[in-house]
Amino acid sequence: MEGYQRAFFEFAIDCGVLKFGQFTLKSGRISPYFFNA
């Protein structure tokens, strides 16, 4: 992973935009992560 990619993920996690867990999407699918755009 490139440095800028790692920095983006760290920024997204620190800001609470990218979360990991078990999320049910509108489609009913289960996802291990949620990106709040």
N, C-alpha and C positions, 0 to 999 in steps of 0.2 A: 504494500500500500504506500502510495506517495505521501510525502509530508503534508501537502495541502489537503489531501483526502482525510487524513487522520485529524488534522486541525478542524475541518468541517464537522466531522462526527463528534469530536469533543465539544465544539461550540454548540451544536444542536442538542446534545445531551445536557450540557451545563445550563442552557436556556430553557430546558423542559420541553423542547419541541419534539425530540425523539425519545420515546419511552419504550421500555421492554417489559414484557409480561404476557398475559393472555387477554386479547381483545377480540370482541365480536364485532365484525364490520357490518355495515348496513346490508350487505348482500347475505349476511348470515354466516359467512366464512370466519374461521378462527385465525387470527394472526399473532405471531410471537412478538410483533413490534407495532408501534403506531407513530406515524409522522404527522404532526399537527401543522398542516400548511396553512 
